[in-house]
Amino acid sequence: MSRIALITGASSGIGKATATAFANNGINLILCGRRQERLDSLQEHLSKKVQVTTLKFDVSNKVEVTNAINSLTDEWKSIDILVNNAGNAHGLSAIQDGDVDDWDTMIDSNVQGLLYVSKSIIPGMVERAKGHIVNLSSVAGKYTYANGAVYCASKAAVEALSEGMRLDLTQHGIKITNIAPGAVETEFSLVRFKGDEKRAAKVYEGFEPLQPEDVADAILYAVNTPPRVTIADIVLYAGAQSAPTVIHRK
Ligand code: 8X3
């Protein structure tokens, strides 16, 4: 089989756009997510181009992650590219008003989840002496903003994990790419604001936000570089954005 990529959070947003870009480039896919119907419909669509399988699990559930990845056949287990995309923001409020359950959800998926999935896949990459891990961080991991302390901290952890993974795994032939997008129009804000469509829409008002496909293009560029090149870090802002919370709206 040609290259195999496992993508978490593949059923929407950046994960889905990345899956589509990979399929267009002949990369076979293991689509992972919590919503089986969405995974099935994406599989149906993309399997016209490449081989596609799906795994339903919640990244924050250690047992589910291990069982799902262990259930892959040997052929599918030879994962060349891991895209750690699953993650979310929950709430936007000052630390004194923060909801502890929101904090748990962010730390559990953005940090623990990324670690559980990576732990299930890295030993195989080390054994095969090749692989590429793409971690979806955020500009929020580079600059902390007001009311976002815990989300920003979770993404700062991703930044540290990308650096740490690179330090430990480069000698094993494994590349690590950290991707830090700014304002991308996805379900991100709808999830952050718990389904409040008006509040979510306001985030993207008065400027043209990044689209998931823009981030997918950057990921595709990173995974298609020759062995002599490691794309360590890519920061993407929307055209009208100059910092995470500085957007020039019309
Ligand atoms: C998403 C970007 O700036 O809304 O990670 O935190 S931001």
Residues whose N, C-alpha, C, O or C-beta is under 5 A from the ligand:
A	BS01	8X3	S138 A140 P181 G182 A183 P244
